Structure formats: structure tokens, C-alpha cells
């Protein structure tokens, strides 16, 4: 079952030398409104994959949004 929707909630994190730190929980649209920084990572919009720790790039997140 495919559960990815534009309203899907994801976690945005910032990668730093000391590891990944959660920035916040938001919709995919809100996440893409953030500045385009290479240090941001996003949990996969599919809750099952997010629970497994799968992260995606900003470009992949944009693809999910435009395809759904």
C-alpha cells in the first residue's frame, strides 16, 4: 500500500560533525519551504520506510510531492 501524500508528515534533520539533530516535524510542503541547505535530511514520506530510518534528499522529497 502506498501511503505518501503531500500532507505526509516528515522529520527534518540537520547533519553536523556531532551527528544528526532533529530540526522539526512538518509536512512535505513546509519542509520544501525551508532554505535549500545540503545539511538537511528528510525522513522518507512513507511511514513504514521512515520507521526503518530511511532518509531522502531534498530532490527526492520534491519528486514525491510532484508525483503525488
C-alpha contacts under 8 A as a table, 3 or more apart, distances in Angstrom:
res1	aa1	res2	aa2	distance
2	X	46	X	7.40
3	X	46	X	5.85
3	X	47	X	7.56
4	X	8	X	6.17
4	X	45	X	5.63
4	X	46	X	5.24
4	X	64	X	7.59
4	X	68	X	7.22
5	X	8	X	5.17
5	X	45	X	7.77
5	X	65	X	7.37
5	X	68	X	5.87
6	X	27	X	7.25
6	X	28	X	6.04
6	X	29	X	6.76
6	X	64	X	7.91
6	X	65	X	5.57
6	X	68	X	6.55
7	X	27	X	5.46
7	X	28	X	6.48
7	X	29	X	7.43
8	X	27	X	5.53
8	X	28	X	6.18
8	X	45	X	5.99
8	X	46	X	7.88
9	X	25	X	6.66
9	X	26	X	5.35
9	X	27	X	4.43
9	X	28	X	6.40
9	X	45	X	6.81
10	X	25	X	5.69
10	X	26	X	5.65
10	X	27	X	6.00
10	X	28	X	6.48
10	X	42	X	6.59
10	X	43	X	5.51
10	X	44	X	6.95
10	X	45	X	5.90
11	X	22	X	6.98
11	X	23	X	7.42
11	X	24	X	5.73
11	X	25	X	4.47
11	X	26	X	6.44
11	X	42	X	5.75
11	X	43	X	5.41
12	X	22	X	6.11
12	X	23	X	5.44
12	X	24	X	5.49
12	X	25	X	6.32
12	X	26	X	7.54
12	X	31	X	6.95
12	X	40	X	6.64
12	X	41	X	5.83
12	X	42	X	4.70
12	X	43	X	6.73
13	X	20	X	6.24
13	X	21	X	5.35
13	X	22	X	4.22
13	X	23	X	4.90
13	X	24	X	7.06
13	X	40	X	5.54
13	X	41	X	5.22
13	X	42	X	6.31
14	X	20	X	5.62
14	X	21	X	5.32
14	X	22	X	6.40
14	X	23	X	6.41
14	X	39	X	5.37
14	X	40	X	4.65
14	X	41	X	6.30
15	X	18	X	7.99
15	X	19	X	5.80
15	X	20	X	4.40
15	X	21	X	6.46
15	X	39	X	5.07
15	X	40	X	6.33
15	X	41	X	7.21
16	X	19	X	5.18
16	X	20	X	6.08
16	X	21	X	7.69
16	X	39	X	7.22
26	X	30	X	6.01
26	X	31	X	6.30
27	X	30	X	5.21
27	X	31	X	6.24
28	X	31	X	5.05
28	X	32	X	6.25
28	X	45	X	7.72
28	X	61	X	7.23
28	X	65	X	7.14
29	X	32	X	5.25
29	X	33	X	6.42
29	X	65	X	7.67
30	X	33	X	5.07
30	X	34	X	6.88
31	X	34	X	5.50
32	X	35	X	7.73
32	X	36	X	7.94
32	X	58	X	7.26
32	X	61	X	7.87
32	X	62	X	7.28
36	X	40	X	7.97
36	X	58	X	7.80
37	X	40	X	5.84
40	X	57	X	7.81
40	X	58	X	7.79
41	X	55	X	6.32
41	X	56	X	6.27
41	X	57	X	5.88
41	X	58	X	7.23
42	X	55	X	5.31
42	X	56	X	5.36
42	X	57	X	6.45
42	X	58	X	7.27
42	X	61	X	7.61
43	X	50	X	5.32
43	X	53	X	7.00
43	X	54	X	6.03
43	X	55	X	4.31
43	X	56	X	6.13
44	X	47	X	7.10
44	X	49	X	5.95
44	X	50	X	4.83
44	X	53	X	7.93
44	X	54	X	5.65
44	X	55	X	5.18
44	X	56	X	5.80
44	X	61	X	7.89
45	X	49	X	7.63
45	X	50	X	6.65
45	X	61	X	7.84
45	X	64	X	7.95
46	X	49	X	5.45
46	X	50	X	6.10
47	X	50	X	4.92
47	X	51	X	6.04
48	X	51	X	5.20
48	X	52	X	6.60
49	X	52	X	5.04
49	X	53	X	6.59
49	X	54	X	5.57
50	X	53	X	5.07
50	X	54	X	5.26
50	X	55	X	7.06
51	X	54	X	7.46
56	X	60	X	5.89
56	X	61	X	6.49
57	X	60	X	5.19
57	X	61	X	6.24
58	X	61	X	5.01
58	X	62	X	6.15
59	X	62	X	5.07
59	X	63	X	6.29
60	X	63	X	5.00
60	X	64	X	6.36
61	X	64	X	5.11
61	X	65	X	6.36
62	X	65	X	5.08
62	X	66	X	6.24
63	X	66	X	5.22
63	X	67	X	6.03
64	X	67	X	5.27
64	X	68	X	6.13
65	X	68	X	5.47
